[in-house]
Amino acid sequence: MTSKTEKSVNDKTSTPASPSPSFDKPIITTTNSTSHTRASLELIPDMSLYATNNDDTSSSSSEKPKDSRLKVVADDPSLAPFQNVLKMRHEKYLAKKKELVDKEGSLLQFSKGYEKFGILKVKGGIQYNEWAPGAQEIFLVGDFNKWNKTSHPLKKQDYGVWSIFLPDQNDGTPAISHGSKIKIYMRLANGEWDYRIPPWLHRVVQEKGNPIFDGVFWNPSPYQWKNKAPSKPKDIRIYECHVGMSAIEPKINSYTDFANDIIPMVKKLGYNTIQLMAVMEHAYYASFGYQITSFFAVSSRCGTPEELMYLIDTAHGHGITVLLDVVHSHASKNVSDGLNMFDGTQHCYFHEGTRGTHPVWDSRLFNYSHWEVLRFLMSNLRWYAEHYRFDGFRFDGVQSMLYFHRGSSPANSYEHYFGPEVDEDAITYLLLANDMLHELNPNVITIAEEVTGMPTLCRPIVDGGFGFDYRLGMGIPDKWIDLLKKHKDEEWDMGNITYTLTNRRFNEATIAYVESHDQALVGDKTTAFWLMDKEMYTHMSVLQEPTPVIARGIALHKMIRLITFSLGGEGYLTFMGNDFGHPEWIDFPREGNDYSYHHCRRRWDLAEDKLLRYQHLRAFDVAMNSLEDSSKWLLEREYIQCKNEADKVIAYERGGLLFILNFHPTASHANYKIGVTKPGKYNVVLNSDEVAYGGFARIDTKEACFSVPEKWHDLDNHIQVYLPSRVCLVLKCVD
């Protein structure tokens, strides 16, 4: 090529787990029973498990083979000193699984709790079963009985379960009509009376002027699905989405409008997967969906359950996989419309004391050792997988689940990963959840949001791992923010950048990203805003020459995305709108902004305006997706041949492509030598300097490069290229 122009836990108490009975027949009740008595015991960790041991002598049988290592240890000898802990975790999971299977039949049967609990339409009437071990009396109230507090008592069964059966009316219609409001009126553990929303309800609504949700009995005609789920994407490219803030207008968008307007756009952009946030019902909109109040209900702000099904059905019709951002790491502290203090005790679904409250999020923490909590959470996953046909899950806040300190203390060494501060009950739950989901659907996708680097997280359970398919590469956006905030361009360390992007555990797949929703919140800045700041308001027009700030910002925005996409993992993610450099931040309506939706929307019109430079960033994003789709580089290993600090050049091969990036802020390099693994003719297949991508057309991409049989970068052949400042190229050997 030639130039044309130059987040301390002390309280560790737990309720002994007890299985609940099966409800195969309606239970007609007329009386109440006595209150539930709770026992507790103190959990004292066996510190000997956490001692490092290079010789594995933990075999429980003298006849065990001499090499009894787990596969994760055989693959990674650095884990050998911690094999005792790894085996303990695996055996704890196996023991809990056996216990569940022995009493419930199978994990799949255990995870169908929504067929036993909640308010269910069954043959001949409505059956309601609820687990509330601390309650003294419970009555079902609602529109159906004019909110009579005494007419419909529940009867207490074994294991703290309460039940009532409401026969159909004489004309055959249900005693509770579809869409009518419903709650329970309960005498709590302390003797006080209060209303609660049944935790297994499928729908709750928030009336205008009343922040407290009302329960709704939801019994519609079944949704008629039209499309099958697409094949599991091997090269996963995720568009992270929030339905509510996906409208151009300052409003809450609907499931239907998202399906009709956003899904076709995602398809055109080249992403094969969407990840939906804020679906599980949450009282506080500004929580971004991370303070869940009703786990089996979908956000009523955006529409009905059937309208969400239509969204997922539409995505499947476009060949797009749909993931749910699931929050099982904690729950809202709301009492009136949440799980907190449901039966009047702290320990119904959660731990008591400090162990049951997140020190930063001010939310409740589940007791993963309890039988009915496991049933509730695992059934919740299966509910969304079967009822709504989600294809997978992104588990939020996994690092908070893994440690008693909930992420508020450092956890970045093997001593932390395998020490006594790890919540082993949470690990058992994660293994059981992954086991059940992958048995239910072998093509399911599970992703862990986990920042500490816990080993074996994304290894198969049979190998001694947790069973997740991917982890989020959370250190990558932190690296880019650090560079943009604290370092001049000439100070960027090429070796450190490549190390950050390739620092992944062996055989554990990573989803790489420059920015997710976290980097777009008010108080932070998007990558585009870090790069261009206030000039985005005044200098993004194509009718004027770009200022140095805009030229730098557009160039680095493309380079940062390409190197992250092509070097950072086995999958890629971006938050909706950030692909084209969405300006400003996300600010949900709140008292501090006069409850405005102005910054809680997506300005899709900016990327479609031919007079604005946002179109160039979007075009480059589309080109990246298209090239990955054809080359499948996410499925291949990378080979890095160049990390030149003086020249600020990085070069590597992956998926049959050669990637070359010149991060130098001022220097262009003529006839720059790059070693190549294959001799032959190389054509440019992606050039960030093209005018269509907001570049300056300094490279003649029609001219091919031919390799020279001369050693360079420890390779037998090399090519020579022209590398303008702040440009990235992708070449392919075609002959």
C-alpha positions, -999 to +999 in steps of 0.1 A: +000+000+000+011+035-007+002+069+007-023+091-012-018+119+013-002+120+047-183-042+474-172-077+569-196-103+576-198-116+612-233-131+615-234-165+599-267-180+610-290-202+589-323-219+591-321-257+587-334-266+552-366-286+549-383-298+518-419-287+512-446-313+503-459-318+468-494-305+460-508-329+434-544-324+444-564-292+454-564-286+492-596-271+505-590-253+537-612-237+563-591-232+594-557-219+605-529-237+622-503-229+648-472-207+641-439-220+628-410-226+652-376-217+639-343-232+650-309-219+642-273-230+643-240-213+639-219-221+609-182-225+617-160-230+586-136-259+586-103-239+583-084-270+574-101-270+540-084-238+531-049-249+538-027-251+507-015-285+499+007-294+470+002-331+476-034-342+471-041-366+500-078-357+503-090-390+487-119-404+506-111-439+494-078-458+496-088-474+463-090-441+444-066-438+415-033-421+424-040-393+400-073-382+412-070-346+401-100-327+388-096-318+352-094-281+360-063-289+381-048-312+354-053-283+329-039-257+353-013-269+377-013-236+396-046-248+411-030-279+426-024-264+460-061-257+463-074-290+450-089-298+485-111-267+483-121-274+447-130-310+455-149-298+486-170-274+464-177-301+439-187-327+465-208-302+484-227-295+451-231-333+444-244-339+480-269-311+477-280-323+443-284-359+456-305-346+485-328-326+461-331-355+436-338-380+464-367-359+477-379-341+446-372-366+418-348-345+397-334-309+395-358-303+366-388-314+388-375-293+417-372-262+395-409-264+386-420-247+418-442-223+398-465-253+392-469-258+429-467-224+445-485-192+438-521-186+427-527-212+400-557-220+378-562-258+381-590-281+371-621-271+390-609-240+406-579-219+418-552-234+440-531-211+461-500-224+480-475-201+498-444-207+519-445-184+549-431-203+579-432-173+603-468-163+596-495-169+622-526-164+600-531-157+563-561-146+543-565-141+506-580-108+497-588-088+465-614-076+441-629-110+440-641-108+477-643-070+479-611-071+501-628-090+529-601-097+554-616-128+569-636-147+543-608-167+527-584-181+552-554-203+543-546-234+561-511-242+573-496-274+560-462-290+568-429-271+564-445-237+567-467-239+536-502-223+536-529-233+512-564-226+500-586-239+471-613-217+455-638-238+435-650-224+402-683-205+402-715-223+392-712-210+356-677-225+354-658-193+355-629-189+380-636-174+414-609-148+407-612-130+374-582-124+351-567-090+357-582-084+391-562-071+420-552-095+447-530-096+479-527-115+511-535-102+546-512-118+571-507-119+609-470-117+610-445-134+633-447-105+657-485-107+658-491-075+637-513-076+607-502-063+572-507-068+535-482-087+513-479-095+476-476-132+469-439-138+458-449-162+429-474-138+413-469-134+375-480-098+374-480-067+396-489-031+387-481+003+401-510+027+399-503+064+392-497+083+425-492+051+445-456+038+446-466+005+462-474-023+438-506-042+437-508-079+429-528-090+398-542-125+391-530-131+356-548-159+336-549-149+299-553-170+269-520-187+261-497-167+238-493-183+203-456-185+195-447-182+159-409-186+157-384-212+170-353-200+188-323-196+166-293-218+168-269-210+197-244-184+184-209-196+188-194-162+181-217-142+204-221-105+197-244-089+223-264-057+221-272-048+257-307-032+259-330-015+283-365-016+269-379+013+289-352+038+278-350+026+241-374+052+227-362+084+209-389+103+227-385+111+265-408+084+277-408+047+288-408+026+258-430-005+254-422-042+247-442-039+215-425-008+202-391-023+210-400-054+191-412-035+160-385-007+160-354-019+178-352-056+169-349-049+131-323-022+138-302-047+159-304-072+130-291-045+106-262-037+130-250-073+129-255-083+165-268-118+169-278-115+206-297-090+227-294-089+265-324-074+282-320-054+314-347-044+339-372-071+330-379-085+364-402-062+382-386-035+403-403-007+423-376+020+417-371+027+379-338+044+385-323+012+400-317+001+364-337-030+373-313-042+400-336-038+430-361-066+423-394-067+442-414-094+423-392-120+407-418-139+387-434-107+373-421-087+344-419-050+344-454-037+339-441-002+329-433-016+295-464-038+289-480-072+296-463-106+299-477-115+264-462-083+249-428-094+263-433-128+247-441-110+214-407-092+217-388-124+222-408-141+195-400-113+171-363-115+180-363-152+173-379-145+140-350-123+131-325-150+142-315-131+173-308-149+206-323-133+238-306-132+272-322-121+305-302-100+329-312-120+360-307-107+395-303-135+421-274-118+440-298-097+462-333-083+464-350-050+473-355-041+509-391-032+502-415-049+526-450-040+513-444-052+478-411-072+480-397-103+496-382-085+526-398-095+559-424-114+540-437-134+569-426-109+595-391-124+600-358-114+585-349-150+577-377-162+555-358-158+522-327-141+535-300-144+561-305-125+594-282-097+606-253-083+587-250-114+565-284-107+552-279-071+541-256-058+514-233-031+529-233-010+498-265-017+479-287-016+510-305-047+498-313-082+512-291-112+506-305-146+499-299-177+521-287-200+494-285-230+519-323-230+524-344-256+505-372-233+496-349-204+486-332-228+462-366-239+449-377-202+445-345-191+426-341-222+404-378-221+395-374-185+387-347-193+361-368-221+346-399-199+345-381-174+323-365-201+302-397-220+296-426-195+299-409-166+281-384-187+261-353-167+270-322-184+255-299-177+284-290-155+314-265-130+324-261-134+362-257-101+379-234-094+408-218-128+410-188-114+429-212-102+456-226-138+459-192-154+461-177-136+491-190-128+526-175-093+522-198-089+491-170-074+470-162-046+495-127-061+502-099-071+478-103-106+462-075-110+436-054-139+447-057-177+451-058-171+489-089-150+484-105-173+458-101-204+480-101-189+515-127-188+543-143-155+531-159-174+502-196-181+505-197-218+496-235-220+498-237-194+470-212-215+449-234-246+454-264-226+442-246-214+411-235-250+402-270-263+407-285-235+386-261-241+358-266-278+360-304-274+358-303-249+330-280-269+308-300-300+314-332-282+305-316-267+273-282-278+262-280-247+241-286-223+270-260-195+275-250-184+310-228-154+316-213-144+350-208-108+359-178-114+381-149-089+386-124-108+408-113-134+384-125-165+404-109-195+388-130-223+372-160-200+369-164-209+332-153-245+332-178-273+329-192-287+362-179-322+354-144-308+352-147-291+386-159-257+374-190-236+380-206-243+346-209-208+332-204-204+295-188-169+297-176-143+322-177-106+316-142-091+310-149-063+335-112-052+337-112-041+301-135-011+304-117-001+335-084-001+316-098+022+289-113+046+314-080+047+333-061+055+301-086+082+290-088+098+324-052+097+336-028+093+307-017+113+277-019+094+244+019+092+242+019+075+276-003+046+266+016+013+271+011-011+242+023-041+262-001-033+291-030-029+267-024-063+251-019-079+285-052-066+298-070-078+267-055-112+266-053-119+304-079-146+304-079-179+322-072-210+302-103-225+286-126-199+302-145-178+277-148-141+282-172-115+269-151-084+260-165-049+260-155-013+260-185-001+278-218-015+291-246+003+308-223+008+338-201+032+319-231+053+307-247+062+340-249+097+353-217+105+373-196+087+347-190+092+310-192+071+279-161+065+259-172+090+233-178+116+260-144+110+276-128+115+242-148+145+229-167+159+258-185+192+251-174+194+215-199+167+207-225+194+211-210+218+186-185+200+162-201+168+150-214+182+117-199+169+085-203+204+070-173+216+090-138+203+093-133+182+124-115+199+153-084+181+167-106+169+196-132+154+173-107+139+149-089+122+178-121+111+194-135+095+164-102+078+155-097+063+190-133+054+194-129+031+164-095+017+174-105+010+210-136-009+198-118-029+172-089-041+194-113-049+222-136-068+199-108-087+181-084-094+210-103-092+243-123-124+244-145-150+229-176-128+227-183-091+224-209-067+240-219-031+237-247-011+253-273+002+230-264+035+214-228+034+225-219+017+192-223+051+175-209+072+203-241+082+220-235+116+237-240+124+273-251+100+300-281+081+313-300+099+340-333+083+351-362+105+362-358+114+398-364+143+422-330+158+414-338+163+377-375+171+382-384+136+371-373+142+335-369+115+309-347+138+287-315+118+295-333+085+298-338+076+262-317+068+231-311+093+203-312+069+174-319+099+151-283+111+156-268+080+139-293+083+111-286+120+104-264+122+073-251+156+084-236+143+116-205+122+123-223+097+145-232+078+112-194+071+107-190+054+141-221+033+135-209+024+100-176+012+114-194-008+141-215-025+114-184-033+094-167-049+124-197-071+130-199-081+094-162-090+092-164-110+124-195-128+111-176-139+080-143-147+096-154-160+130-123-146+148-140-150+181-137-188+178-100-187+172-069-181+193-048-149+188-012-146+179+005-113+188+036-105+168+041-068+175+039-046+206+062-017+197+063+009+224+082+036+205+061+034+174+028+027+194+020-002+171+002-034+179-002-063+154-017-097+158-034-125+139-067-141+146-093-159+126-072-158+094-070-120+096-041-096+104-049-067+127-026-037+128-032-006+149-011+026+151-019+044+184+008+070+179-008+105+183+013+121+157+037+097+138+027+079+107+049+050+096+058+043+060+068+008+048+063-006+082+073-042+085+049-067+101+058-104+104+031-128+091+025-165+096+014-171+060+032-160+029+012-145+000-010-116-011-027-095+015-057-073+009-072-047+032-106-058+044-112-031+070-097+004+072-107+028+099-093+057+078-120+054+051-142+085+046-173+064+053-159+057+088-150+094+095-114+090+083-091+110+060-086+085+031-048+084+035-045+048+024-049+033-010-067+001-001-069-011-037-032-018-036-024-052-022+006-062+000+028-091-009+049-109+017+086-110+016+105-142+026+126-124+052+123-130+090+106-104+111+089-106+144+103-142+147+083-152+116+097-163+082+078-137+062+067-101+065+047-075+047+052-037+046+023-013+051+017+024+054+003+032+089-011+067+093-014+080+129-044+067+148-055+042+122-064+005+124-062-019+095-074-055+090-058-075+062-065-110+048-042-133+030-060-141-002-034-161-022 
